[in-house]
């Protein structure tokens, strides 16, 4: 498995999207915002499938699904950005989600989610962070405004929901990576969620929390 299989900018779907949504008249910032909004709202956020199969993260598999978790959606956005020659890498962090999906909290026994995936984008001679995880329909359902990205500053969480309740906070940032750090993802999952060891999670396996 090579990184090219994952961030495959030549994928027909990726090429179709960038040809339809972007053009030479747009600035890099304008392209990044358009592609961010597209990824945020066209895949429903679902953190219930935990995969350590590298092929699951290949772009041709990701774009065929109707939903995905934060790392899935980050990879799609990174691939689109790279397809229009914008540098972008995969960031990983530990977050505490105060309005996490109930099934995930029940299964893992905590609302600390790790690794949470975001996108590190090089725009206007600096790196800015963007998080396309939470789609607009989900945000409306849980009472929080969709997370906007202006291309100028970090956009990594909705700190409060519409009622003023704390929504999410970052606990630790593990950095950004040009390739998928599957071994680090495995280490973080097994370290933070001992229950996953009981289910035999390791490189090459998948756990779907919807089954429990």
N, C-alpha and C positions, 0 to 999 in steps of 0.2 A: 504494500500500500504506500503510495507516495502522496505528498501534499497536493500535487496536481489533481489527484482524484477528488480531493475535498474542495479546494478553492478553484474549481474548474471554470475559468472565465469564458471558455469557448463553448460551454454548455448551450444548446440551442435556446432553451427557455431564458437563460440569463441574457443572451444576445438579443432575444426578442424584446425583453423588458427594457433594456438600455436603449434600444433603437426607437422604441415607442415613447419613452418618458424623457429622454435627454437629447440634446442637440449641441452643435458647436457654438451656438450663440450664448449658451448658459455658462456661468462661471462654475468653478469647481464647487463652491459653496452652495450654489443653487442646485446643482446636480445632487450633492450629498443630502440636502434637505428633502428633495423629491424622492430619492431612493429610500431614505430613512422612513418617511411617511408611508411609502408603499409597503415596505416590509413590516412595519409596525401593525398595519391594519389588514393585511391580506392573509395572515396566518394567525389562527387563534392560539393564544398562550395557554399551554397545558404542561405542567411540570411533572406529570404522573409517570412518564416513561423514562427510566434510567438506563442508559445504554453505554456499554464499554466496547461496542463493536465499531471499529473504524469505518466500515462500509456504511453504517447508518448515517454518518456525517458527510458522506459524499453528496455533492450538491444536487446530482440528479435524483437522489433519493429524498433529500430534504424538500425540494420544490414540489414533489408529487404529493406530499402530505397536506392535509387540511389544517394541521395544527403542529405546534412544536414548542419546546421550552426555550429558555433564554439563549442557550448556546446554539441551538438549531437556528434560531432567527438571527443571531449575531453572524453566524457563518454565511447565511444567505446575503445579508447586507454587505459583509466584507467582500464577498465574491462579486456582487454588483458594483461596488465601489472600485475594486481592482479592474473590473472590466472597462471602466471609463478612466483608467490610469490615475486613480486616487489611492494613495497609500492608506492601508487600513489593516489593523491587527486585532486579534482576539484577546480581550481582557478578561481576567478571572478574579472574582472577589468572593468574600463571605458577607452575607447580608442578613439582617433580621427583618423579616416581613411580618408586620403586625396585623396584616389582613391577608394572611396566606391561605391557600386553598385548604379547606378543611380535611380533605382526604390525605393530602401530603403531610399535614401536621399529625393526623391520627396514625399514619403509617410510620413516619420517621420519629415521632415523639418530640418534635421541636419545631419552632418556627424560624430557626436559624437555617438558612439555605446556602449550600456550598457544593460545588462552585457555581456562582452566579456569573453569567456571561454578558459582557458588554462589548462595544466596539471602540477601538482607539483609532481616530481618523486624523490624518495630517492635512490641515487646511490653513491657509494664510500663514504659512511658515511656523505653525505650532501644532501640537497634538491636542485634540479635544475628544472627549468621551461622549458616546451616545448609547442609549439603551432602548432598542426597539421591541422589547419583550411584550409589553402590555398593550394589546390592541384596543381600539376605541370602544368597541362594543362591550368588552370586558370591563373597561374603566367605567363606563356608564352603569354597568350592573353593580359594581361595588362602590359607586359613589365617589369617584376620584377623576379629576380631569386627565385626559391623555397627556402623556409626557411629550412636550414639544422640544424640538432641536433647531437651533438657529445657525449652527455651523461656526459660531464664534466662541462659545463657552461650553463647559461640560454640562451634559444633561443626563444625569445618572439615576435620579429617583424622584418620585412624588413624595415629598417629606410629610405632607398631611393630606388626608382625604377632605371631601367637601365640608364635612362637619367639624374639621379641625383636629381629628384624631390622628396620631402619628401613624404613618403608613409604612415607611421603610427607612432603614439606616444601614450604612456600610460599616462593617466591623473590621475588615481586613482586605487589603488589595494585594493580589499575588503577582501583579504585573501583566504585561501584554506580550503576545506571542505571534510570530509570523506563521507558524504551523500549529496544527492541533496538538496540544500537549497531553496526549491520551494517558500517559503514565502518571502525570501530575493529577489529572482528573480522577484516576483510579485511587491514588493515594489520599486525596482529599475526601472522596466519598467514603472510603473504608475507615478512615481515621475519625470522621465526624459522625458516621452512622453505623455503629457496630451491628445493628440489625441486618444490614446488607450482607455481612459476612455469613450470617445464618442462612441466607437465601443463595449463597454461592456466587455472589457478584465478583467477577474478575474480568480481565481483558478478554473480549470475545463473547461476553454474555449480556443479557438484557433482563431487567426487572420492570414489570408494568404494574404500578401501584393500583391501577384500576381493578386488578384481579383480586385485591385483598379487602 
